[in-house]
């Protein structure tokens, strides 16, 4: 009897062990458990998953997987790929949950794949209007999606937050996150924190008041809303979670700042500490850009260009740290926030780290918002000498603020580091990101010359005065352009190593416990470096640059690396110095060890020789065209002063000149990434822009 009882207990124990093992296998390889808060907390115990934008709540973009490592990465091969059939930027980070890979491409189209084979399981198209290619600041790209339970969440360009069934792609619910008709868009990835979907928006360039909202992941019910900047005090409190914070922010603003929205939009980065129950929000630039017009040149303008911590449950303000008081340079601080526990001067500190546009790397105590360190990682000599350790404020250089006299700013609006994903490796103790040095000529418009224009890029700048000085400054900006991949030690406050690139435009990074760092490069390759030393270990030409960050996952004991290679719009001055920057269609690429037999198709051959018109353009046409070129955001893809960019418009072929109005107004080359601006420009205005570009070509070529 006793023996039978012991045998029965042993059988039950074995069954329990088998059940636990079977559950783990199911969770790893195709089960239907979906993401939960506990699974996210235990992410390192299920390293085969990639359940959120940066894998974990802390946004470290680090994987514990080691099957692919620095000793065998040379055996890496292409396992499968999907041609995404677009020349536009594909910036999304895929997710991999229970054996299914979920990817998002332009206009928020989401596809689910068998993550092992690449077989398509379903596709959901939210049918975002094609006009949003122009209405969104930088085209119809989407940087990611989110998951929770049995749902996938899409932050659509047009402001919809859409939940779809993760197994079928069928829509479950939809909420409109911002009012239609206002100057907003969504390009950033949603996050889900313990059942709450967090989403921000863009639009400060066009004139909007930034805010962040939280929604119940199951029902779509709005939970809280946090405004980033105040509004007309005559309207009274908003009745939202941010009301107490607006009492702090309002005294730092002056004039009728609310008429152009104020800005501050949180268009990309968030992080979450579940133990502190805090959501960290990275906030954006002012609207309009020029402080003189936005706030009469007075006040810090909270919470522009800041890190703001709010209670995850209620959205209530907890603390803030402002990187750029008196924001006057389009220095958005929406770049990735990475959380870690780091030993600094013998003490383990809970930190939030960020390398924003302004060229300083910040280490902040994430419990209270106090500055631990702030050190420049690029040259910042035209903006600030250093960050004052006591006040936490940047010490501005004389002449840093914009006047009507042109001056060179570096960093500039093109950013010392933009949104491209950053990574922290707890194994090396280093932080990694793509950095660049790109100056830009700044000069505010004279009083009476700037007026807010709905739907236009409201910089408040002047683009034509002092032409000889501008030409000299632009030459300096072009000559000093640099780019590199940087590794930084946040404990010692020093650069560990760097990898130089010929041009800005390389993508975000992933690090792994296998001592690997993965990056899509401006050289149209996927490159892998050793995380400790920066030694190049492997590289593959893919005929495409890339901005997105890679992921890695494991299925049936096999590790994969996946990345979207889809490049479009990096405004590098010298990118086309040696000829056109040609590239293939965007692709989702998936690699594994010893993969063979899968090859990419050759890039389509295209030739269009530069052609220089001889007609003389009137000075007034040139001036109007210069203003329209920037106010409509053309410089974001084609470079300041039409220098460089993804396509150098000074070197257009005859066909492009002949079809210019059809291209600009009607979107005749929309498949190449150039949307039509017919709803924003008249034919006369398009002709002015053409005249400006003809003159620029004549001046330089």
VENWOLIN-V538451 format. One record per pair of residues at least 24 apart in sequence whose ideal C-beta (glycine too) atoms are under 7 Angstrom apart, sorted by sequence separation. I is the first residue (numbers start at 1). J is the second residue. If there is no record, write none. Layout:
i:I j:J
i:I j:J
This chain:
i:177 j:201
i:183 j:207
i:184 j:208
i:262 j:286
i:263 j:287
i:333 j:357
i:414 j:438
i:521 j:545
i:564 j:588
i:565 j:589
i:582 j:606
i:132 j:157
i:159 j:184
i:183 j:208
i:192 j:217
i:262 j:287
i:282 j:307
i:283 j:308
i:300 j:325
i:301 j:326
i:331 j:356
i:332 j:357
i:358 j:383
i:520 j:545
i:661 j:686
i:664 j:689
i:132 j:158
i:182 j:208
i:232 j:258
i:261 j:287
i:300 j:326
i:301 j:327
i:305 j:331
i:331 j:357
i:382 j:408
i:383 j:409
i:412 j:438
i:414 j:440
i:520 j:546
i:562 j:588
i:563 j:589
i:159 j:186
i:196 j:223
i:231 j:258
i:260 j:287
i:280 j:307
i:281 j:308
i:305 j:332
i:306 j:333
i:331 j:358
i:339 j:366
i:360 j:387
i:382 j:409
i:410 j:437
i:412 j:439
i:413 j:440
i:562 j:589
i:126 j:154
i:128 j:156
i:157 j:185
i:260 j:288
i:305 j:333
i:344 j:372
i:382 j:410
i:383 j:411
i:410 j:438
i:412 j:440
i:520 j:548
i:562 j:590
i:128 j:157
i:129 j:158
i:157 j:186
i:161 j:190
i:280 j:309
i:281 j:310
i:410 j:439
i:441 j:470
i:126 j:156
i:128 j:158
i:156 j:186
i:157 j:187
i:307 j:337
i:409 j:439
i:499 j:529
i:560 j:590
i:561 j:591
i:660 j:690
i:155 j:186
i:278 j:309
i:279 j:310
i:379 j:410
i:380 j:411
i:408 j:439
i:409 j:440
i:560 j:591
i:278 j:310
i:441 j:473
i:518 j:550
i:560 j:592
i:107 j:140
i:155 j:188
i:229 j:262
i:278 j:311
i:279 j:312
i:323 j:356
i:378 j:411
i:408 j:441
i:409 j:442
i:441 j:474
i:559 j:592
i:106 j:140
i:108 j:142
i:126 j:160
i:155 j:189
i:229 j:263
i:260 j:294
i:277 j:311
i:278 j:312
i:324 j:358
i:485 j:519
i:558 j:592
i:106 j:141
i:110 j:145
i:155 j:190
i:229 j:264
i:277 j:312
i:291 j:326
i:323 j:358
i:406 j:441
i:407 j:442
i:499 j:534
i:82 j:118
i:126 j:162
i:161 j:197
i:177 j:213
i:228 j:264
i:277 j:313
i:291 j:327
i:406 j:442
i:441 j:477
i:497 j:533
i:80 j:117
i:153 j:190
i:257 j:294
i:291 j:328
i:406 j:443
i:439 j:476
i:440 j:477
i:497 j:534
i:526 j:563
i:80 j:118
i:104 j:142
i:161 j:199
i:228 j:266
i:257 j:295
i:290 j:328
i:378 j:416
i:405 j:443
i:439 j:477
i:545 j:583
i:153 j:192
i:264 j:303
i:323 j:362
i:377 j:416
i:404 j:443
i:507 j:546
i:508 j:547
i:510 j:549
i:526 j:565
i:544 j:583
i:53 j:93
i:104 j:144
i:124 j:164
i:175 j:215
i:255 j:295
i:264 j:304
i:272 j:312
i:278 j:318
i:402 j:442
i:404 j:444
i:505 j:545
i:507 j:547
i:508 j:548
i:509 j:549
i:510 j:550
i:512 j:552
i:543 j:583
i:544 j:584
i:104 j:145
i:254 j:295
i:255 j:296
i:263 j:304
i:286 j:327
i:289 j:330
i:402 j:443
i:403 j:444
i:439 j:480
i:507 j:548
i:508 j:549
i:510 j:551
i:543 j:584
i:610 j:651
i:611 j:652
i:110 j:152
i:253 j:295
i:254 j:296
i:285 j:327
i:402 j:444
i:404 j:446
i:507 j:549
i:510 j:552
i:544 j:586
i:610 j:652
i:611 j:653
i:102 j:145
i:146 j:189
i:321 j:364
i:437 j:480
i:438 j:481
i:518 j:561
i:520 j:563
i:544 j:587
i:610 j:653
i:611 j:654
i:650 j:693
i:51 j:95
i:110 j:154
i:143 j:187
i:145 j:189
i:146 j:190
i:148 j:192
i:153 j:197
i:155 j:199
i:254 j:298
i:437 j:481
i:609 j:653
i:613 j:657
i:649 j:693
i:50 j:95
i:124 j:169
i:142 j:187
i:143 j:188
i:144 j:189
i:145 j:190
i:146 j:191
i:147 j:192
i:175 j:220
i:254 j:299
i:285 j:330
i:307 j:352
i:437 j:482
i:520 j:565
i:608 j:653
i:632 j:677
i:50 j:96
i:51 j:97
i:108 j:154
i:122 j:168
i:123 j:169
i:141 j:187
i:143 j:189
i:146 j:192
i:253 j:299
i:285 j:331
i:436 j:482
i:611 j:657
i:650 j:696
i:49 j:96
i:122 j:169
i:148 j:195
i:173 j:220
i:252 j:299
i:285 j:332
i:307 j:354
i:436 j:483
i:487 j:534
i:542 j:589
i:608 j:655
i:650 j:697
i:49 j:97
i:108 j:156
i:137 j:185
i:252 j:300
i:253 j:301
i:284 j:332
i:321 j:369
i:608 j:656
i:632 j:680
i:108 j:157
i:136 j:185
i:138 j:187
i:252 j:301
i:319 j:368
i:320 j:369
i:435 j:484
i:632 j:681
i:89 j:139
i:91 j:141
i:92 j:142
i:93 j:143
i:95 j:145
i:97 j:147
i:102 j:152
i:104 j:154
i:107 j:157
i:135 j:185
i:252 j:302
i:283 j:333
i:284 j:334
i:319 j:369
i:321 j:371
i:650 j:700
i:651 j:701
i:88 j:139
i:90 j:141
i:91 j:142
i:92 j:143
i:93 j:144
i:136 j:187
i:146 j:197
i:282 j:333
i:283 j:334
i:434 j:485
i:435 j:486
i:642 j:693
i:650 j:701
i:88 j:140
i:89 j:141
i:91 j:143
i:92 j:144
i:95 j:147
i:209 j:261
i:282 j:334
i:359 j:411
i:88 j:141
i:132 j:185
i:207 j:260
i:208 j:261
i:209 j:262
i:210 j:263
i:249 j:302
i:282 j:335
i:358 j:411
i:432 j:485
i:433 j:486
i:161 j:215
i:207 j:261
i:210 j:264
i:212 j:266
i:248 j:302
i:249 j:303
i:357 j:411
i:432 j:486
i:642 j:696
i:208 j:263
i:210 j:265
i:228 j:283
i:282 j:337
i:432 j:487
i:641 j:696
i:210 j:266
i:112 j:169
i:163 j:220
i:208 j:265
i:280 j:337
i:307 j:364
i:359 j:416
i:378 j:435
i:430 j:487
i:431 j:488
i:543 j:600
i:628 j:685
i:357 j:415
i:358 j:416
i:377 j:435
i:379 j:437
i:404 j:462
i:430 j:488
i:542 j:600
i:204 j:263
i:357 j:416
i:378 j:437
i:406 j:465
i:430 j:489
i:431 j:490
i:524 j:583
i:204 j:264
i:309 j:369
i:357 j:417
i:406 j:466
i:429 j:489
i:543 j:603
i:628 j:688
i:629 j:689
i:204 j:265
i:356 j:417
i:357 j:418
i:404 j:465
i:405 j:466
i:628 j:689
i:35 j:97
i:203 j:265
i:355 j:417
i:429 j:491
i:505 j:567
i:202 j:265
i:406 j:469
i:526 j:589
i:625 j:688
i:629 j:692
i:201 j:265
i:406 j:470
i:571 j:635
i:624 j:688
i:625 j:689
i:33 j:98
i:137 j:202
i:200 j:265
i:202 j:267
i:269 j:334
i:408 j:473
i:505 j:570
i:571 j:636
i:581 j:646
i:32 j:98
i:136 j:202
i:151 j:217
i:200 j:266
i:201 j:267
i:268 j:334
i:269 j:335
i:271 j:337
i:273 j:339
i:430 j:496
i:438 j:504
i:504 j:570
i:571 j:637
i:573 j:639
i:625 j:691
i:626 j:692
i:31 j:98
i:200 j:267
i:267 j:334
i:269 j:336
i:355 j:422
i:406 j:473
i:505 j:572
i:569 j:636
i:571 j:638
i:621 j:688
i:625 j:692
i:30 j:98
i:137 j:205
i:149 j:217
i:266 j:334
i:269 j:337
i:271 j:339
i:325 j:393
i:408 j:476
i:436 j:504
i:504 j:572
i:569 j:637
i:571 j:639
i:576 j:644
i:30 j:99
i:148 j:217
i:149 j:218
i:212 j:281
i:408 j:477
i:503 j:572
i:575 j:644
i:622 j:691
i:29 j:99
i:324 j:394
i:505 j:575
i:573 j:643
i:574 j:644
i:575 j:645
i:621 j:691
i:622 j:692
i:27 j:98
i:321 j:392
i:503 j:574
i:573 j:644
i:198 j:270
i:244 j:316
i:245 j:317
i:280 j:352
i:282 j:354
i:434 j:506
i:503 j:575
i:572 j:644
i:576 j:648
i:210 j:283
i:241 j:314
i:244 j:317
i:328 j:401
i:434 j:507
i:571 j:644
i:622 j:695
i:210 j:284
i:229 j:303
i:241 j:315
i:328 j:402
i:434 j:508
i:571 j:645
i:617 j:691
i:228 j:303
i:229 j:304
i:241 j:316
i:242 j:317
i:576 j:651
i:433 j:509
i:570 j:646
i:432 j:509
i:569 j:646
i:617 j:694
i:353 j:431
i:355 j:433
i:568 j:646
i:617 j:695
i:188 j:267
i:191 j:270
i:193 j:272
i:208 j:287
i:432 j:511
i:615 j:694
i:187 j:267
i:188 j:268
i:194 j:274
i:204 j:284
i:207 j:287
i:329 j:409
i:191 j:272
i:198 j:279
i:204 j:285
i:271 j:352
i:613 j:694
i:204 j:286
i:335 j:417
i:204 j:287
i:330 j:413
i:335 j:418
i:226 j:310
i:329 j:413
i:335 j:419
i:338 j:422
i:340 j:424
i:334 j:419
i:336 j:421
i:432 j:517
i:612 j:697
i:193 j:279
i:280 j:366
i:336 j:422
i:338 j:424
i:340 j:426
i:422 j:508
i:423 j:509
i:425 j:511
i:427 j:513
i:612 j:698
i:420 j:507
i:421 j:508
i:422 j:509
i:423 j:510
i:420 j:508
i:421 j:509
i:423 j:511
i:226 j:315
i:612 j:701
i:224 j:314
i:225 j:315
i:53 j:144
i:224 j:315
i:276 j:367
i:481 j:572
i:481 j:573
i:273 j:366
i:338 j:431
i:481 j:574
i:52 j:146
i:478 j:573
i:51 j:147
i:93 j:189
i:477 j:573
i:478 j:574
i:214 j:315
i:428 j:531
i:428 j:532
i:568 j:673
i:425 j:531
i:377 j:486
i:291 j:401
i:292 j:402
i:377 j:488
i:35 j:147
i:290 j:402
i:35 j:148
i:329 j:442
i:35 j:149
i:34 j:149
i:34 j:150
i:196 j:312
i:194 j:312
i:375 j:493
i:377 j:495
i:193 j:312
i:373 j:493
i:143 j:268
i:361 j:488
i:363 j:490
i:420 j:547
i:421 j:549
i:34 j:166
i:32 j:167
i:438 j:573
i:53 j:189
i:57 j:193
i:353 j:490
i:53 j:191
i:52 j:191
i:344 j:491
i:342 j:490
i:343 j:491
i:342 j:491
i:268 j:419
i:292 j:444
i:290 j:444
i:37 j:194
i:293 j:450
i:414 j:571
i:37 j:195
i:464 j:623
i:464 j:626
i:463 j:626
i:288 j:452
i:463 j:627
i:478 j:643
i:293 j:460
i:463 j:630
i:474 j:641
i:290 j:459
i:474 j:643
i:288 j:458
i:289 j:459
i:290 j:460
i:287 j:458
i:288 j:459
i:289 j:460
i:290 j:461
i:459 j:630
i:288 j:460
i:289 j:461
i:457 j:630
i:457 j:631
i:456 j:631
i:457 j:632
i:456 j:632
i:457 j:633
i:453 j:631
i:260 j:452
i:259 j:452
i:260 j:458
i:441 j:640
i:440 j:640
i:59 j:271
i:58 j:271
i:57 j:272
i:57 j:274
i:455 j:680
i:41 j:274
i:207 j:452
i:207 j:454
i:206 j:455
i:206 j:456
i:206 j:457
i:207 j:458
i:205 j:457
i:206 j:458
i:205 j:458
i:183 j:454
i:183 j:455
i:143 j:419
i:59 j:336
i:59 j:337
i:60 j:338
i:59 j:338
i:58 j:338
i:59 j:339
i:60 j:340
i:58 j:339
i:58 j:340
i:61 j:421
i:61 j:422
i:62 j:423
i:61 j:423
i:62 j:424
i:60 j:423
i:62 j:425
i:60 j:424
i:62 j:426
i:54 j:421
i:139 j:568
i:139 j:569
i:138 j:569
i:115 j:553
i:116 j:555
i:115 j:555
i:73 j:516
i:70 j:514
i:69 j:514
i:70 j:515
i:68 j:514
i:69 j:515
i:70 j:516
i:65 j:512
i:66 j:513
i:69 j:516
i:65 j:513
i:66 j:514
i:68 j:516
i:61 j:510
i:62 j:511
i:63 j:512
i:64 j:513
i:65 j:514
i:61 j:511
i:62 j:512
i:63 j:513
i:73 j:528
i:93 j:548
i:96 j:551
i:91 j:547
i:92 j:548
i:93 j:549
i:99 j:555
i:91 j:548
i:94 j:551
i:96 j:553
i:89 j:547
i:90 j:548
i:93 j:551
i:70 j:530
i:101 j:562
i:76 j:538
i:74 j:537
i:73 j:537
i:74 j:538
i:73 j:538
i:70 j:537
i:94 j:562
i:92 j:564
i:118 j:590
i:91 j:564
i:90 j:564
i:91 j:566
i:90 j:566
i:89 j:566
i:89 j:567
i:89 j:568
i:88 j:568
i:89 j:569
i:79 j:560
i:87 j:568
i:84 j:566
i:103 j:588
i:65 j:552
i:61 j:549
i:63 j:552
i:65 j:554
i:68 j:559
i:67 j:559
i:68 j:561
i:65 j:559
i:90 j:586
i:137 j:633
i:87 j:585
i:138 j:636
i:86 j:585
i:85 j:585
i:86 j:586
i:50 j:551
i:84 j:585
i:83 j:585
i:84 j:586
i:50 j:553
i:84 j:587
i:49 j:553
i:83 j:587
i:84 j:588
i:48 j:553
i:82 j:587
i:48 j:554
i:81 j:587
i:82 j:588
i:47 j:554
i:48 j:555
i:81 j:588
i:81 j:589
i:81 j:590
i:80 j:590
i:78 j:589
i:79 j:590
i:79 j:591
i:78 j:591
i:79 j:592
i:77 j:591
i:76 j:591
i:79 j:595
i:76 j:593
i:77 j:594
i:78 j:595
i:81 j:598
i:75 j:593
i:77 j:595
i:80 j:598
i:75 j:594
i:77 j:596
i:79 j:598
i:81 j:600
i:78 j:598
i:72 j:593
i:68 j:593
i:29 j:555
i:29 j:556
i:139 j:673
i:134 j:675
i:133 j:675
i:134 j:677
i:134 j:680
i:131 j:679
i:87 j:671
i:87 j:672
i:88 j:673
i:87 j:673
